[in-house]
């Protein structure tokens, strides 16, 4: 009984990603199927957004897997298939979008946010390290008033 959790942990540690390709989608030609798997592994599921269409169970991912296989059976090259899908859905459908004028924000944005955050923290730390301006001493009249108020609270 104590061995069951250990075996479960080991099984999960060595488990690979779930492949969502249905048996009716698999091409009879092994070479074409291998190309289809390779291509669909690089295309993003537009529903899940963090999975490839090869790993996603979403209906749109299934449609895209079928589309990729249809284009390969029709004789399209790998580049032509990817270009066809990108023409339909944009560069976002690629799990690794190319660096170009339309996607430069995707590539530079995270680094810019990190740099601004570090600059903010650095400036904030610098401000906290400077001593606060010294407050002027109370005038004799203010000191007398303060003493009266604190005596009144004690009574």
C-alpha positions as CSV (number, residue, x, y, z in Angstrom):
1,X,0.0,0.0,0.0
2,X,2.9,2.4,0.7
3,X,4.3,1.6,-2.7
4,X,1.2,2.9,-4.6
5,X,1.9,6.7,-4.1
6,X,5.5,6.2,-5.1
7,X,4.5,4.3,-8.3
8,X,1.9,7.0,-9.0
9,X,4.5,9.8,-8.7
10,X,7.0,7.9,-10.9
11,X,4.3,7.3,-13.5
12,X,3.4,11.0,-13.6
13,X,7.1,12.0,-13.7
14,X,7.7,9.9,-16.8
15,X,4.4,10.5,-18.5
16,X,4.6,12.4,-21.8
17,X,2.2,14.9,-23.1
18,X,-1.2,13.6,-24.1
19,X,-1.7,13.3,-27.8
20,X,-5.1,14.3,-28.9
21,X,-5.0,12.9,-32.4
22,X,-8.0,10.6,-32.9
23,X,-7.6,7.2,-34.7
24,X,-9.8,8.4,-37.6
25,X,-7.4,11.3,-38.2
26,X,-4.3,9.2,-38.7
27,X,-3.0,9.0,-42.3
28,X,-2.3,5.5,-43.7
29,X,1.0,6.7,-45.1
30,X,3.5,6.7,-42.2
31,X,5.8,9.4,-43.8
32,X,2.8,11.8,-44.3
33,X,1.6,11.1,-40.8
34,X,5.0,11.9,-39.4
35,X,5.1,15.2,-41.3
36,X,1.6,16.0,-40.1
37,X,2.6,15.4,-36.5
38,X,5.6,17.5,-36.8
39,X,3.7,20.4,-38.4
40,X,0.8,20.2,-35.9
41,X,3.3,20.2,-33.0
42,X,4.3,23.7,-34.1
43,X,0.8,25.1,-34.5
44,X,-1.0,26.7,-31.5
45,X,-4.5,25.7,-30.5
46,X,-6.5,28.9,-30.8
47,X,-8.8,27.8,-28.1
48,X,-6.3,26.5,-25.5
49,X,-3.5,29.0,-26.6
50,X,-0.8,27.2,-24.7
51,X,-1.0,23.9,-26.4
52,X,-0.2,22.7,-29.9
53,X,-3.1,21.4,-32.0
54,X,-1.5,18.0,-31.6
55,X,-2.0,18.1,-27.8
56,X,-5.4,19.8,-27.7
57,X,-8.8,18.1,-27.6
58,X,-10.6,21.3,-28.7
59,X,-12.9,20.9,-31.7
60,X,-11.0,23.7,-33.5
61,X,-7.7,21.9,-32.9
62,X,-9.2,18.8,-34.5
63,X,-10.3,20.8,-37.5
64,X,-6.8,22.2,-37.9
65,X,-5.2,18.7,-37.6
66,X,-7.6,17.5,-40.3
67,X,-6.8,20.6,-42.5
68,X,-3.1,20.0,-42.1
69,X,-3.5,16.3,-43.2
70,X,-5.7,17.2,-46.1
71,X,-3.2,19.7,-47.4
72,X,-0.4,17.2,-47.1
73,X,-2.4,14.5,-48.9
74,X,-3.1,17.1,-51.6
75,X,0.7,17.4,-52.1
76,X,1.5,20.7,-50.4
77,X,5.0,21.1,-48.9
78,X,5.4,21.7,-45.2
79,X,6.1,25.4,-45.8
80,X,2.9,25.7,-48.0
81,X,0.8,24.1,-45.2
82,X,2.2,26.4,-42.6
83,X,1.7,29.4,-44.9
84,X,-1.9,28.4,-45.6
85,X,-2.7,28.2,-41.9
86,X,-0.9,31.4,-41.1
87,X,-2.8,33.2,-43.9
88,X,-6.0,32.1,-42.3
89,X,-5.2,32.7,-38.6
90,X,-2.2,35.0,-38.5
91,X,1.2,34.5,-36.9
92,X,-0.4,33.9,-33.5
93,X,-1.2,30.3,-34.7
94,X,2.5,29.6,-34.7
95,X,3.9,28.4,-31.3
96,X,7.2,30.2,-32.2
97,X,6.1,33.2,-34.2
98,X,8.8,34.8,-36.5
99,X,10.4,38.1,-35.6
100,X,9.0,40.7,-38.0
101,X,7.3,44.1,-37.8
102,X,4.0,42.6,-36.7
103,X,5.4,40.4,-33.9
104,X,8.2,42.6,-32.6
105,X,6.1,43.5,-29.5
106,X,5.7,39.8,-28.7
107,X,9.4,39.3,-28.6
108,X,10.5,42.6,-27.1
109,X,7.5,43.3,-24.8
110,X,8.4,40.9,-21.9
111,X,12.0,42.2,-21.8
112,X,10.7,45.8,-21.8
113,X,8.3,45.1,-19.0
114,X,11.1,43.5,-17.0
115,X,13.4,46.4,-17.6
116,X,10.8,49.0,-16.6
117,X,10.0,46.9,-13.5
118,X,13.6,46.8,-12.5
119,X,14.1,50.5,-13.1
120,X,11.0,51.2,-11.0
121,X,12.3,49.1,-8.1
122,X,15.8,50.6,-8.4
123,X,14.4,54.2,-8.3
124,X,12.1,53.3,-5.5
125,X,14.9,51.8,-3.4
126,X,17.1,54.9,-4.1
127,X,14.3,57.1,-2.8
128,X,13.8,55.1,0.3
129,X,17.5,55.2,1.1
130,X,17.7,59.0,1.1
131,X,17.0,60.5,4.6
132,X,13.7,62.3,5.0
133,X,13.8,66.0,5.3
134,X,14.2,67.0,8.9
135,X,11.0,68.4,10.4
136,X,11.4,71.8,12.1
137,X,11.3,71.9,15.9
138,X,8.0,72.9,17.6
139,X,7.7,76.5,18.6
140,X,7.3,77.3,22.4
141,X,3.6,78.0,21.8
142,X,3.1,74.7,19.8
143,X,5.0,72.8,22.6
144,X,2.8,74.3,25.3
145,X,-0.4,73.4,23.3
146,X,0.9,69.8,22.8
147,X,1.6,69.5,26.5
148,X,-1.9,70.7,27.4
149,X,-3.5,68.2,25.0
150,X,-1.5,65.3,26.3
151,X,-2.3,66.3,30.0
152,X,-6.0,66.5,29.1
153,X,-5.9,63.0,27.7
154,X,-4.3,61.5,30.8
155,X,-6.9,63.0,33.1
